[in-house]
């Protein structure tokens, strides 16, 4: 759904749609609404400004994100061509005779509210320099009057490259009328140059697709003229998909309460209290030992491995290894804490969940037992738990009396599958060229913190330009053994994590790589050092790169990173990146300089694994906890006069084994992140573990 930033998180499904220009709004105009925080929108259509020329192939692709704070960003790829007039369709030959343009749009809804004040926003289209076909800045107001939503704005446009087309130039506006008690609307609007009218349909949110919603539009232009002043009215369509990325805390709380109502937990009469005698752990036949044994059995039923239960004074300690709930470690922590809180033996006052990766403790989350049990029953707020929540690197300092011997790892061999893709967008050769492959990472634990892994790659498909003889043949992915290495991770201190590896990398190179992360004691920030040294052809060819990055965690969902890099292409330079977490999806905007080359880019990172995957087993198949795809553009200058594609230029150290991703939940095992995810911890318990209790 799409809603105003100042509105309730649960907004009317018909509030706004996605415009063909790449913004929330009408058919071809923006409104003052923005995508809600954490929403993603993708659209495709065949609308084209006729003043750009006459083309038989017309496509608009848009993708946008709601960043929060009233800000949305969109990218747009416009492709208008006459393919029958290409000189050749053979690989390696330019296939372009019309606009093929990548651009970026941004809109900010002003943080103003009042009884009679409409939503107000300012925005800009086509922020990318160089060729500009859709450049404009605008201010717009929108409001709802009964079944009618109106929009009125003013824009200032720049004449497009090579033509007379202007976008949002002058006064624009429109109205959208809901058709009776349906999910359809009728729209009429003026975009500053001509009239448009059409129909739009909003599908109900699809529960099976996480609340995703389809929005389809059909429109007809009126009084439109081409560059020669001749009538050029046209009919076009647009289809958009709006997807919420990550459930808001309110939705998770609602789901937890519904599950609690359907299967109530026992009353708090058995809650631990300070007056209860201290437990005697590990004594067979005692109620304490029976409860610990029952807890370990329940944990194994959830698909977690290497489980072990014990007591450290009055703290119940649960150790586990999670390779099943890969979207975030918070799900596994929620399952463990929920079960432990409900099965805790008498005398326990706190519960600590310790997560292992390759046998190495990576995080320990401790909560007060009474407050957490009350929170599970919705009889205490998350704030009561946060007030006493403790996060550390692993086991408690006190001696743990275990109820049983160390459990064997739940899995011995893990096969993680993920796609690999090299691609280009909007070039002179094609709209989209790609080389797609499947990677299988086979790994096995050795000793504490150590594992051996091999990456096997099989190419699946290539576009013609990525094949031999094509314009981007050098970017074709190779088949074969990509990596074979030994990796060791360890804690050098309570706040210093290190991971290093040695072996064969990038098919035919021998070398070593490593990463060190220092968590600062005075706040949640961290310092990241990465390096890689590779040798090919008996050491004659050397590839070396290193990075130093400081991460400022402005909040659990906003990160700012500044760094300096020595790139593999032997250039050096600084970088600045801003990351926004949208649930389990991360969106990063960055600027990077290497020698004479400067780039602006965007990266999207998301899990490619089900929320609940395969349970621990001797041979376990999983998805990938994180897949990253991005797009960057070279800034033109007196040295780089064209927007060239330079695949190898100014690339930061790209480790084969990304320890922060694999072992530290992509940097989300910090106190602020875990504290903010308490609603998810509770919801994960009710979703995956409540059924294991009476």
GITA-V19412 format. One record per run of one state. SS is the DSSP state (helix for helix, strand for strand, loop for the rest). FROM is the first residue (numbers start at 1). LEN is the number of residues. Records with the same first field share a line. If there is no record, write none. Layout:
SS=FROM-LEN  FROM-LEN
//
This chain:
loop=1-2  4-13  20-3  26-4  31-3  35-4  46-4  53-4  69-2  82-1  86-14  110-9  126-10  146-2  158-12  179-5  191-4  203-3  210-2  223-2  226-5  232-3  245-4  263-5  271-16  302-3  313-2  322-7  344-6  358-2  377-5  387-3  393-8  403-10  426-6  446-4  463-1  467-6  476-4  494-2  506-3  520-6  537-4  554-4  567-5  583-2  595-2  609-10  623-1  635-24  664-1  668-3  677-1  689-1  693-2
strand=3-1  17-3  23-3  30-1  34-1  39-7  57-12  71-11  100-10  119-7  136-10  148-10  170-9  184-7  195-8  206-1  212-11  225-1  231-1  235-10  305-8  315-7  350-8  360-9  390-3  401-2  413-13  432-14  450-13  480-14  496-10  509-11  526-11  541-13  558-9  572-11  585-10  597-12  619-4  624-11
helix=50-3  83-3  207-3  249-14  268-3  287-15  329-15  369-8  382-5  464-3  473-3  659-5  665-3  671-6  678-11  690-3
//
